[in-house]
Amino acid sequence: MSPLAKHQDLLYVSLADPNEHVVLVYAYRTATVLGTIAGFKYPQALCLNQTGDLYVSDDARHQIFELHRGETTPFKVLVDPLGQPLGCAVDPTTGDLAVANFTGNTQGGNLAIFHHDRGIPRMYVTGAMYYYFFPAYDQHGNLFVDGENESVSLASLAELPAGGKKLISLSVDPAIEYPGGMYWDGRYLAVGDQDARAVYEFSISGSSATLENITRVRSAQDLFEFWISPTDKTLVGANYGSGHCEGSQVYYWRYPKGGMPLRSFEGVPCASGVVVSLAR
């Protein structure tokens, strides 16, 4: 890792590539390579806590790695014994770590929550989901997760309210074709649709998710995970690509305008997770 990383806004990109099981680290503004984090078996999504620590979910190892900002060696490894971890998110009010297990060891997936980022997770499931994709917290600690049913014919959203004990299914209109990353943009729940090349912004009230806006992300074949800047309203997305990761790139779009990307860069085979840690 370059010593410059300590003072830069850092863009992390995980590669779910058969030949490169690493997380690449870039300067967010210039896309200059600053470092490489290795030692993973199949890194998937990425997330941050309030202090900028990085979490890397590794579904092949059934583990979540935690690293200090700008470091290359994990200082904590959490074991996820009952599933294949895909997406992750950290509660800004409690520090709890939520992990969406795409599938379980012998059955469907689940939503796992590590209380205060440690110990054995508590599992949550809903009958509307068999495959669990990505979680996201809002500023009040309400937790959302997207997923699909067992026949992969119906995508859905669910909420675990702050302090709640069970997942509540949310009615969604329009229907999401194939769920992608999720992010709380400060006002709306932004939900990616990998097939529609879009990010939907939903307001949440009761058990309903109401569509407020659609950000069309042109040029993306498969927008897997994304991050939204709280300062300059840029949406940064990992485009996994089509086929065997063909056309995999990282794109920057205006948010919520979307359209053609502002910029992009290659050299990220099978780009999977993406998150930006802003310098403090």
Residue frames relative to the residue before (quaternion, step in Angstrom):
aa qw qx qy qz dx dy dz
M 1.0000 0.0000 0.0000 0.0000 0.00 0.00 0.00
S 0.4600 -0.6765 0.5036 0.2778 3.53 -0.90 0.93
P 0.5208 -0.6312 0.4649 0.3379 3.62 -1.01 0.69
L 0.5489 0.6186 -0.3905 0.4043 3.60 1.22 -0.36
A 0.5387 0.6632 -0.3912 0.3421 3.58 1.19 -0.50
K 0.5850 0.6158 -0.3658 0.3803 3.58 1.09 -0.66
H 0.7890 0.3223 -0.1382 0.5045 3.56 1.07 -0.75
Q 0.5981 0.5725 -0.3492 0.4389 3.60 1.28 0.19
D 0.4713 -0.5488 0.5800 0.3745 3.52 -1.39 0.20
L 0.1955 -0.8360 0.5093 0.0596 3.57 -0.52 1.20
L 0.1832 -0.7505 0.6287 0.0885 3.54 -0.96 0.99
Y 0.1349 -0.7866 0.6008 0.0459 3.56 -0.65 1.17
V 0.0185 -0.7837 0.6207 -0.0128 3.59 -0.99 0.90
S 0.2049 -0.7777 0.5819 0.1206 3.59 -0.70 1.05
L 0.2607 -0.7635 0.5776 0.1244 3.55 -1.11 0.79
A 0.1468 -0.7731 0.6142 0.0584 3.57 -0.53 1.22
D 0.2888 0.7741 -0.4858 0.2852 3.52 0.81 1.13
P 0.5481 -0.6400 0.4172 0.3404 3.64 -0.91 0.82
N 0.7591 0.3879 -0.2040 0.4814 3.58 1.09 -0.58
E 0.7844 0.2353 -0.1215 0.5609 3.60 1.18 -0.39
H 0.0192 -0.8198 0.5709 -0.0404 3.58 -0.11 1.30
V 0.3986 0.7223 -0.4519 0.3393 3.57 0.60 1.17
V 0.3030 -0.6684 0.6286 0.2575 3.49 -1.44 0.04
L 0.2413 -0.7731 0.5745 0.1185 3.55 -0.74 1.10
V 0.2073 -0.7773 0.5864 0.0944 3.56 -1.08 0.78
Y 0.0574 -0.8073 0.5867 -0.0285 3.56 -0.78 1.13
A 0.4893 -0.5484 0.5612 0.3806 3.51 -1.37 0.20
Y 0.4857 -0.7162 0.4177 0.2772 3.58 -0.59 1.16
R 0.7165 0.4729 -0.2710 0.4354 3.61 0.84 -0.91
T 0.8083 0.3016 -0.1259 0.4898 3.59 0.93 -0.88
A 0.3413 -0.7534 0.4809 0.2911 3.60 1.29 -0.32
T 0.3391 0.7217 -0.5150 0.3145 3.57 1.15 0.68
V 0.4431 -0.6932 0.4986 0.2730 3.58 -0.88 0.95
L 0.1435 -0.8095 0.5676 0.0445 3.56 -0.84 1.06
G 0.8156 -0.1535 0.1185 0.5451 3.58 1.10 -0.49
T 0.2797 -0.7270 0.6028 0.1728 3.52 -1.42 0.08
I 0.1679 -0.7605 0.6201 0.0947 3.55 -0.99 0.88
A 0.0841 -0.8224 0.5626 -0.0064 3.58 -0.55 1.18
G 0.5624 0.6364 -0.4346 0.2995 3.55 -1.36 -0.11
F 0.5679 0.5833 -0.3903 0.4300 3.58 1.26 0.19
K 0.4155 -0.6905 0.5293 0.2653 3.54 -1.28 0.36
Y 0.7735 -0.1414 0.0946 0.6106 3.58 1.05 -0.78
P 0.0924 -0.8380 0.5359 0.0447 3.61 0.33 1.22
Q 0.1751 -0.7892 0.5842 0.0725 3.52 -1.00 0.89
A 0.8495 -0.0895 0.0693 0.5154 3.58 -0.69 -1.04
L 0.2950 -0.7412 0.5865 0.1396 3.52 -1.37 0.44
C 0.0628 0.7810 -0.6214 0.0044 3.56 -1.22 0.49
L 0.3266 -0.7419 0.5625 0.1630 3.56 -1.33 0.34
N 0.3306 -0.6847 0.5915 0.2684 3.53 -1.29 0.33
Q 0.7586 -0.4174 0.2575 0.4290 3.57 -1.29 0.01
T 0.7010 0.4411 -0.2700 0.4910 3.61 1.17 -0.46
G 0.6005 -0.6064 0.3435 0.3921 3.58 1.27 0.08
D 0.3914 0.6940 -0.5069 0.3289 3.61 1.21 0.25
L 0.3528 -0.7477 0.5352 0.1734 3.56 -1.06 0.84
Y 0.1442 -0.7518 0.6378 0.0848 3.56 -1.10 0.84
V 0.0957 -0.7777 0.6209 0.0218 3.55 -0.98 0.96
S 0.2232 -0.7685 0.5840 0.1360 3.59 -0.64 1.08
D 0.0992 -0.7830 0.6139 0.0124 3.56 -0.94 0.99
D 0.2374 -0.8320 0.4814 0.1398 3.57 -0.07 1.27
A 0.6263 0.5422 -0.3507 0.4368 3.61 1.11 -0.53
R 0.7240 0.3981 -0.2342 0.5123 3.60 1.11 -0.63
H 0.3210 -0.7480 0.5072 0.2831 3.60 1.27 -0.30
Q 0.5716 0.5717 -0.3702 0.4575 3.54 1.00 0.90
I 0.2009 -0.7232 0.6408 0.1613 3.52 -1.37 0.35
F 0.2264 -0.7898 0.5628 0.0906 3.56 -0.71 1.13
E 0.1436 -0.7800 0.6042 0.0768 3.57 -1.04 0.82
L 0.0325 -0.8016 0.5959 -0.0353 3.56 -0.84 1.05
H 0.4942 -0.6188 0.5150 0.3281 3.55 -1.14 0.63
R 0.6545 -0.5340 0.3748 0.3821 3.55 -1.18 0.62
G 0.8450 0.1577 -0.1360 0.4926 3.56 -0.86 1.02
E 0.5973 0.5519 -0.3700 0.4492 3.61 1.26 0.15
T 0.3669 -0.7450 0.5203 0.1989 3.58 -1.27 0.39
T 0.7014 0.4188 -0.2649 0.5123 3.60 1.24 -0.17
P 0.4375 -0.7038 0.4863 0.2771 3.62 -0.72 0.99
F 0.2535 -0.7517 0.5852 0.1680 3.56 -1.10 0.70
K 0.7767 0.1403 -0.1088 0.6043 3.58 1.31 -0.12
V 0.0739 -0.7656 0.6377 0.0414 3.56 -1.13 0.76
L 0.1664 -0.7823 0.5961 0.0700 3.56 -0.70 1.12
V 0.3104 -0.7530 0.5563 0.1645 3.56 -0.96 0.92
D 0.1446 -0.7730 0.6162 0.0440 3.54 -0.90 1.04
P 0.1326 -0.8855 0.4387 0.0762 3.59 0.36 1.23
L 0.7676 0.4095 -0.1904 0.4548 3.58 1.12 -0.53
G 0.8150 0.1894 -0.1338 0.5310 3.58 1.05 0.52
Q 0.4874 -0.6116 0.5341 0.3211 3.50 -1.44 -0.05
P 0.2879 -0.8061 0.4885 0.1696 3.61 -0.14 1.25
L 0.1205 -0.7814 0.6104 0.0478 3.55 -0.92 0.97
G 0.8325 0.0692 -0.0146 0.5495 3.61 0.11 -1.24
C 0.0963 -0.7880 0.6044 0.0672 3.56 -1.25 0.38
A 0.0069 0.7737 -0.6334 0.0069 3.55 -1.30 0.41
V 0.2748 -0.7600 0.5714 0.1426 3.57 -1.17 0.64
D 0.4434 -0.6916 0.5127 0.2494 3.54 -0.91 1.01
P 0.3592 -0.7621 0.4921 0.2192 3.65 -0.56 1.08
T 0.6781 0.4999 -0.2955 0.4505 3.61 1.19 -0.35
T 0.8105 0.2481 -0.1107 0.5190 3.62 1.09 -0.60
G 0.4230 -0.6905 0.4778 0.3406 3.58 1.16 -0.57
D 0.3924 0.7030 -0.4993 0.3201 3.61 1.22 0.19
L 0.2807 -0.7449 0.5834 0.1613 3.57 -1.12 0.76
A 0.1459 -0.7793 0.6062 0.0622 3.57 -0.76 1.09
V 0.0592 -0.7881 0.6126 -0.0058 3.56 -0.94 0.97
A 0.2599 -0.7413 0.5996 0.1533 3.56 -0.90 0.97
N 0.1952 -0.7697 0.6003 0.0957 3.56 -0.62 1.17
F 0.4404 -0.7243 0.4617 0.2613 3.56 -0.46 1.22
T 0.7630 -0.0708 0.0470 0.6408 3.57 0.98 -0.91
G 0.4697 -0.6336 0.5247 0.3204 3.52 -1.33 0.20
N 0.7113 -0.4478 0.3136 0.4418 3.55 -1.27 -0.03
T 0.8192 0.1469 -0.0582 0.5513 3.60 1.00 -0.77
Q 0.7828 0.2112 -0.1068 0.5755 3.58 1.24 -0.12
G 0.7953 -0.2892 0.2160 0.4870 3.54 -1.20 -0.52
G 0.6426 -0.5605 0.3799 0.3586 3.51 -1.33 0.22
N 0.2189 -0.7614 0.5960 0.1309 3.54 -1.30 -0.28
L 0.4079 -0.6428 0.5771 0.2955 3.51 -1.38 0.06
A 0.1120 -0.8124 0.5719 0.0211 3.58 -0.55 1.18
I 0.0937 -0.7952 0.5980 0.0371 3.58 -0.93 0.90
F 0.2199 -0.7558 0.6096 0.0940 3.52 -0.78 1.17
H 0.3438 -0.7631 0.5121 0.1928 3.58 -0.40 1.23
H 0.8362 -0.0319 -0.0416 0.5458 3.55 -0.74 1.13
D 0.6187 -0.6069 0.3465 0.3590 3.57 1.05 0.82
R 0.7163 0.3765 -0.2797 0.5167 3.60 0.92 0.81
G 0.7506 0.4520 -0.2866 0.3875 3.52 -1.38 0.07
I 0.6836 -0.4284 0.3843 0.4489 3.52 -1.29 -0.54
P 0.4106 -0.7442 0.4626 0.2521 3.60 -0.71 0.99
R 0.3732 -0.6639 0.5938 0.2596 3.52 -1.32 0.43
M 0.2962 -0.7940 0.5150 0.1287 3.56 -0.84 1.04
Y 0.0853 -0.7685 0.6330 0.0371 3.54 -1.15 0.78
V 0.0178 -0.7889 0.6142 -0.0008 3.57 -1.06 0.77
T 0.1348 -0.7470 0.6413 0.1118 3.51 -1.35 0.35
G 0.5632 -0.6390 0.4136 0.3217 3.56 -1.04 0.77
A 0.6053 0.5813 -0.3531 0.4135 3.58 1.22 -0.40
M 0.7631 0.3317 -0.1739 0.5266 3.60 1.22 -0.41
Y 0.1567 -0.7391 0.6466 0.1056 3.50 -1.21 0.72
Y 0.7451 0.2356 -0.1305 0.6102 3.55 1.12 -0.83
Y 0.1665 -0.7867 0.5912 0.0615 3.56 -0.83 1.06
F 0.2469 -0.8234 0.5027 0.0916 3.58 -0.74 1.08
F 0.8227 -0.1475 0.1705 0.5218 3.58 0.15 -1.29
P 0.2264 -0.7449 0.6054 0.1654 3.59 -1.12 0.68
A 0.0126 -0.7714 0.6348 0.0416 3.56 -1.33 0.26
Y 0.2563 -0.7458 0.5972 0.1468 3.56 -1.06 0.83
D 0.3144 -0.6792 0.6096 0.2612 3.54 -1.24 0.45
Q 0.7287 -0.4625 0.2781 0.4216 3.60 -1.26 0.08
H 0.6750 0.4831 -0.2904 0.4762 3.60 1.26 -0.29
G 0.5891 -0.6044 0.3622 0.3956 3.59 1.23 0.03
N 0.4297 0.6470 -0.4988 0.3845 3.58 1.21 0.36
L 0.2264 -0.8053 0.5422 0.0794 3.56 -0.85 1.01
F 0.1138 -0.7857 0.6071 0.0325 3.56 -0.95 0.96
V 0.0372 -0.7825 0.6213 0.0189 3.56 -1.20 0.58
D 0.2013 -0.7639 0.5969 0.1404 3.57 -1.11 0.67
G 0.1027 0.8007 -0.5826 0.0938 3.56 -1.20 0.46
E 0.3690 -0.7118 0.5505 0.2326 3.54 -1.34 -0.25
N 0.5492 -0.5943 0.4663 0.3574 3.53 -1.29 0.33
E 0.7321 -0.4687 0.2685 0.4149 3.58 -1.27 0.27
S 0.7049 0.4511 -0.2675 0.4775 3.60 1.05 -0.68
V 0.3781 -0.7501 0.4550 0.2954 3.59 1.35 0.07
S 0.4693 0.6794 -0.4314 0.3634 3.55 1.03 0.86
L 0.7988 0.1862 -0.0916 0.5647 3.59 1.22 -0.31
A 0.2339 -0.7625 0.5915 0.1187 3.55 -0.72 1.14
S 0.0378 -0.8152 0.5779 -0.0020 3.56 -1.11 0.58
L 0.2904 -0.7101 0.6135 0.1872 3.52 -1.41 0.27
A 0.0290 -0.7775 0.6275 0.0291 3.55 -1.20 0.58
E 0.2319 -0.7678 0.5856 0.1176 3.55 -1.25 0.54
L 0.1477 -0.7107 0.6779 0.1160 3.50 -1.21 0.74
P 0.2835 -0.7851 0.5166 0.1908 3.64 -0.15 1.18
A 0.6304 -0.5284 0.4024 0.4018 3.56 -1.17 0.57
G 0.8169 0.1731 -0.1639 0.5253 3.56 -0.72 1.08
G 0.5176 0.6659 -0.4030 0.3553 3.58 1.29 -0.04
K 0.3837 -0.7416 0.5153 0.1932 3.53 -1.28 0.37
K 0.7941 0.1699 -0.1297 0.5689 3.61 1.22 -0.05
L 0.5443 -0.6109 0.4751 0.3237 3.52 -1.27 0.54
I 0.1949 -0.7626 0.6104 0.0883 3.54 -1.07 0.88
S 0.3823 -0.7252 0.5234 0.2321 3.59 -0.73 1.04
L 0.2435 -0.7672 0.5804 0.1235 3.56 -1.04 0.87
S 0.3857 -0.6861 0.5604 0.2578 3.56 -0.96 0.82
V 0.1134 -0.8171 0.5652 -0.0061 3.56 -0.85 1.04
D 0.1071 0.7628 -0.6321 0.0843 3.56 -0.93 0.93
P 0.4869 -0.2481 -0.8227 0.1567 1.63 -1.36 2.10
A 0.6395 -0.5215 0.3988 0.4000 3.53 -1.31 0.27
I 0.3922 -0.6870 0.5621 0.2412 3.55 -1.12 0.76
E 0.4308 -0.7223 0.4760 0.2571 3.59 -0.80 0.96
Y 0.7785 -0.1308 0.1253 0.6009 3.57 0.76 -1.05
P 0.3757 -0.7922 0.4267 0.2219 3.60 -0.24 1.26
G 0.1325 -0.7742 0.6161 0.0588 3.52 -1.15 0.75
G 0.8178 -0.2350 0.1836 0.4923 3.54 -1.19 -0.57
M 0.1851 -0.7596 0.6102 0.1282 3.55 -1.29 0.36
Y 0.0156 0.7889 -0.6124 0.0490 3.54 -1.15 0.68
W 0.3329 -0.7090 0.5793 0.2258 3.58 -1.00 0.80
D 0.2440 -0.8288 0.4902 0.1147 3.58 -0.44 1.21
G 0.6697 -0.4751 0.2992 0.4861 3.59 1.27 0.17
R 0.7855 0.1833 -0.1023 0.5822 3.55 1.26 -0.44
Y 0.8089 0.1398 -0.0341 0.5701 3.55 0.95 -0.96
L 0.4649 -0.6080 0.5556 0.3248 3.51 -1.37 0.30
A 0.1754 -0.7921 0.5802 0.0719 3.58 -0.47 1.24
V 0.0502 -0.8128 0.5791 -0.0391 3.57 -0.64 1.20
G 0.3237 -0.7660 0.5271 0.1752 3.56 -0.69 1.08
D 0.1550 -0.7428 0.6437 0.0996 3.54 -1.21 0.66
Q 0.3418 -0.7946 0.4648 0.1892 3.55 -0.25 1.30
D 0.7054 0.4591 -0.2760 0.4641 3.61 1.00 -0.74
A 0.7259 0.4540 -0.2468 0.4539 3.59 0.99 -0.78
R 0.3277 -0.7525 0.5010 0.2745 3.60 1.30 -0.16
A 0.5691 0.5777 -0.3620 0.4597 3.51 0.91 0.99
V 0.1937 -0.7042 0.6618 0.1692 3.50 -1.41 0.33
Y 0.2151 -0.7845 0.5739 0.0949 3.56 -0.70 1.14
E 0.2036 -0.7597 0.6033 0.1320 3.56 -1.00 0.83
F 0.0832 -0.8168 0.5707 -0.0143 3.56 -0.60 1.25
S 0.2628 -0.6744 0.6570 0.2111 3.52 -1.22 0.64
I 0.2621 -0.7796 0.5557 0.1215 3.57 -1.02 0.84
S 0.1207 0.7672 -0.6207 0.1072 3.55 -0.86 1.02
G 0.8205 -0.0102 -0.0313 0.5707 3.54 -0.58 1.14
S 0.7543 -0.3284 0.2678 0.5015 3.56 -0.75 -1.07
S 0.5985 0.5664 -0.3533 0.4430 3.57 1.21 0.47
A 0.1782 -0.7319 0.6485 0.1095 3.53 -1.19 0.76
T 0.1175 -0.8277 0.5485 0.0162 3.57 -0.40 1.26
L 0.4195 -0.7200 0.4960 0.2440 3.57 -0.76 1.04
E 0.1393 -0.8037 0.5767 0.0453 3.57 -0.85 1.06
N 0.7993 -0.0636 0.0790 0.5923 3.58 1.10 -0.64
I 0.1967 -0.7460 0.6193 0.1458 3.57 -1.28 0.42
T 0.1691 -0.7596 0.6215 0.0898 3.57 -0.82 1.03
R 0.2070 -0.7866 0.5731 0.1002 3.59 -0.46 1.21
V 0.1685 -0.7979 0.5748 0.0678 3.58 -0.67 1.10
R 0.1963 -0.8097 0.5478 0.0761 3.55 0.05 1.34
S 0.7807 0.3331 -0.2951 0.4388 3.56 -1.27 0.68
A 0.6263 0.5399 -0.3528 0.4378 3.63 1.16 -0.33
Q 0.2854 -0.7562 0.5639 0.1694 3.57 -0.82 1.01
D 0.7969 -0.0294 0.0681 0.5995 3.59 1.07 -0.71
L 0.1084 -0.8131 0.5713 0.0275 3.56 0.06 1.32
F 0.2068 -0.8268 0.5159 0.0863 3.56 -0.24 1.32
E 0.7906 -0.0931 0.0951 0.5977 3.59 0.50 -1.15
F 0.0715 -0.8022 0.5920 0.0298 3.60 -1.17 0.54
W 0.2079 -0.7338 0.6351 0.1221 3.51 -1.40 0.32
I 0.2081 -0.7783 0.5834 0.1031 3.57 -1.08 0.78
S 0.4120 -0.7244 0.5017 0.2319 3.57 -0.75 1.08
P 0.3622 -0.7387 0.5213 0.2267 3.62 -0.86 0.86
T 0.6950 0.4856 -0.2651 0.4592 3.60 1.24 -0.28
D 0.8316 0.1640 -0.0824 0.5242 3.61 0.66 -1.02
K 0.4218 -0.7472 0.4381 0.2679 3.60 1.30 0.32
T 0.3554 0.6815 -0.5407 0.3418 3.50 0.73 1.18
L 0.2354 -0.7384 0.6157 0.1420 3.55 -1.05 0.84
V 0.1051 -0.7875 0.6068 0.0237 3.57 -0.67 1.14
G 0.0131 -0.8437 0.5348 -0.0442 3.57 -0.63 1.10
A 0.3568 -0.6871 0.5899 0.2291 3.53 -1.21 0.68
N 0.1644 -0.7842 0.5952 0.0610 3.55 -0.54 1.22
Y 0.3348 -0.7825 0.4933 0.1797 3.58 -0.24 1.30
G 0.4387 -0.6990 0.4552 0.3343 3.57 1.10 -0.66
S 0.4843 -0.6500 0.5006 0.3040 3.55 -1.31 0.07
G 0.7799 0.2730 -0.2186 0.5191 3.57 -1.23 0.42
H 0.7528 -0.2712 0.2409 0.5492 3.58 -0.80 -1.02
C 0.7620 -0.4059 0.1889 0.4679 3.53 0.46 1.32
E 0.2801 0.7671 -0.5300 0.2284 3.59 1.07 0.62
G 0.8179 0.2010 -0.1778 0.5090 3.56 -0.84 1.00
S 0.3177 0.7643 -0.5065 0.2415 3.58 1.21 0.36
Q 0.1452 0.7792 -0.5900 0.1537 3.57 -0.78 1.10
V 0.3512 -0.6472 0.6066 0.2995 3.51 -1.39 -0.02
Y 0.1279 -0.8084 0.5742 0.0222 3.55 -0.84 1.08
Y 0.2070 -0.7210 0.6451 0.1455 3.52 -1.33 0.52
W 0.0192 -0.7895 0.6134 -0.0064 3.59 -0.87 1.01
R 0.5179 -0.5591 0.5213 0.3840 3.55 -1.29 0.24
Y 0.1220 -0.7933 0.5933 0.0616 3.57 -1.03 0.78
P 0.5955 -0.2307 -0.7694 -0.0085 1.55 -1.75 1.81
K 0.3363 0.7777 -0.4841 0.2185 3.61 1.20 0.29
G 0.1726 -0.8116 0.5389 0.1452 3.60 0.84 -0.91
G 0.4084 0.7099 -0.5236 0.2348 3.55 -1.08 -0.77
M 0.7864 -0.2289 0.2050 0.5359 3.55 -1.04 -0.77
P 0.5336 -0.6467 0.4300 0.3348 3.60 -0.99 0.75
L 0.5312 -0.6106 0.4911 0.3221 3.53 -1.23 0.59
R 0.7689 -0.1367 0.1297 0.6109 3.55 1.07 -0.81
S 0.0548 -0.7781 0.6228 0.0597 3.56 -1.31 0.17
F 0.0671 -0.7801 0.6137 0.1013 3.54 -1.28 0.19
E 0.3923 -0.7227 0.5343 0.1960 3.54 -1.21 0.72
G 0.5702 0.6096 -0.4343 0.3386 3.56 -1.27 -0.40
V 0.6171 0.5032 -0.3391 0.5009 3.56 1.24 0.51
P 0.0958 -0.8387 0.5330 0.0578 3.65 0.44 1.14
C 0.8441 0.0093 -0.0615 0.5326 3.56 -0.85 1.09
A 0.0441 0.8214 -0.5633 0.0779 3.58 0.85 1.00
S 0.1269 -0.8253 0.5501 0.0092 3.54 -0.66 1.16
G 0.8238 0.1014 -0.0271 0.5571 3.57 0.28 -1.25
V 0.0101 0.7823 -0.6228 -0.0053 3.54 -1.21 0.52
V 0.1647 0.7556 -0.6240 0.1124 3.54 -1.04 0.84
V 0.2577 -0.7586 0.5799 0.1477 3.58 -1.18 0.57
S 0.1827 -0.7551 0.6237 0.0865 3.55 -0.95 0.99
L 0.2644 -0.7926 0.5326 0.1349 3.57 -0.43 1.23
A 0.5243 -0.6336 0.4711 0.3189 3.56 -1.05 0.82
R 0.3045 -0.7546 0.5549 0.1731 3.56 -1.08 0.74
